[in-house]
Amino acid sequence: MIQTKKLKTGLLLIAKDISPSYALHYSLTHRLDFMSNVLSCFSDPIYLTDKNGVLIYVNKAFLTLLGTSLPNTVSQPISSFILDGTPHFEGFWQGTLYFKTPKGILPTDISQQPFETCGQTFFYGIIREINPLKHQNKYLFDKAPLPLAVIQAVTHQIKQTNDAFKNFVKTYQPDGEITNILEILSETSKETFVSKLKKMLQGLSTSEKIDITTASKFASKTFNLFVTFSSAQKDNFLIYFVDATDQKNLERQFAHGQKMQAIGQLAGGIAHDFNNLLTAIIGFCDLLLEKHPASDPTFMDILQIKGNANKAAGLVGQLLTFSKKQPAKVELINFHDAFIDISSLLNRSISPFVSLKTSMQRNLGSVKMESNQLTQIFLNLAVNAKDAMKNGEIY
């Protein structure tokens, strides 16, 4: 190649050897002509870029896809036709990209391969449109709020998971990944899970609901698993995970409430009958006390029987109040007198482990409440204090 430059005294001729670049241009031109004739027959869009992602060649299917012309496409970076992202120009790359087309945003699968020629690196890619329905189903799978997983039917190997499933695993295994669904299950749940899947593979059912608990490293949570086949080939299972931990806790609380209600009704029935017996005992004690004066040797024995019967009646009253068989009897109670009355009971409740010493003033005031409830308060305080002490005294 010769260039000329005008000087004051004449012309300057500059000769430059362009044989290498011309050879490269000639080689690429002929190769591109050959590739253009071949690749124009392909129905899939195909492109060729340099190492920076600038388009060098596109076939007719590519132009049809984008609704553009060759002059407006070649020499442009391929990223200018993509809504978000770009292929990686570092070795083989495969992924999903969204192209801007006359039909709107189009999801595509791209396979891109590097090759070298004449000492330079180029990339060619093949674009395949994704079925919109298939893409929508994949989006719904990935973004579903429930953890989902696709597993191999026989080996139980995990083949695909959605975002919710991945987040669940990362919560308890931040640095680890699981490859088999059985890793999540507790030992007691694995046998049930496997037997249910075998039942489906034998054609005895098309779907199953399985109650499982997770392994201890996954916080021993409770899940309802809904299992179905993911395809007509029946080689994979699709599993929906529904967290039932709170539901199971509520069921246990409800069952405990029903149990306590039944115990209350039983205790109320027994207490009512026992109270009738105590009323008769107290009544007969009153009759005996009328016949036996205080000087009689049996007077104190009868008085002791009546006192114990009254205490038993008080306990029965607590049971009846607990079972809602009778309303609580509220009265004004002196703290000092009440504590003196139950001190012997407290002492028996905590001995022989600890001893009870009392130091009280008389003017402690009064409280308006049911006497048996106050007794229960003092008793609970003493027993709790005893349980909190190995050796010592309660003051």
Sequence and secondary structure as in RCSB ss.txt:
>XXXX:A:sequence
MIQTKKLKTGLLLIAKDISPSYALHYSLTHRLDFMSNVLSCFSDPIYLTDKNGVLIYVNKAFLTLLGTSLPNTVS
QPISSFILDGTPHFEGFWQGTLYFKTPKGILPTDISQQPFETCGQTFFYGIIREINPLKHQNKYLFDKAPLPLAV
IQAVTHQIKQTNDAFKNFVKTYQPDGEITNILEILSETSKETFVSKLKKMLQGLSTSEKIDITTASKFASKTFNL
FVTFSSAQKDNFLIYFVDATDQKNLERQFAHGQKMQAIGQLAGGIAHDFNNLLTAIIGFCDLLLEKHPASDPTFM
DILQIKGNANKAAGLVGQLLTFSKKQPAKVELINFHDAFIDISSLLNRSISPFVSLKTSMQRNLGSVKMESNQLT
QIFLNLAVNAKDAMKNGEIY
>XXXX:A:secstr
 EEEEE SSSEEEEE   HHHHHHHHHHHHHHHHHHHHHTT SS EEEEETTSBEEEE HHHHHHHT  STTTTT
SBGGGGBSS     SS EEEEEEEEETTEEEEEEEEEEEEEETTEEEEEEEEEE  HHHHHHHHHHHH SS EEE
EETTT BEEEE HHHHHHHHHH TT   SBGGGTB HHHHHHHHHHHHHHHTTS SEEEEEEEB GGGTT EEEE
EEEESSTT  EEEEEEEE HHHHHHHHHHHHHHHHHHHHHHHHHHHHHHHHHHHHHHHHHHHHHHHS TTSTTHH
HHHHHHHHHHHHHHHHHHHHHHTTSS   EEEEEHHHHHHHHHHHHHHHHTTTSEE     S   EEEEEHHHHH
HHHHHHHHHHHHT SSSEE 
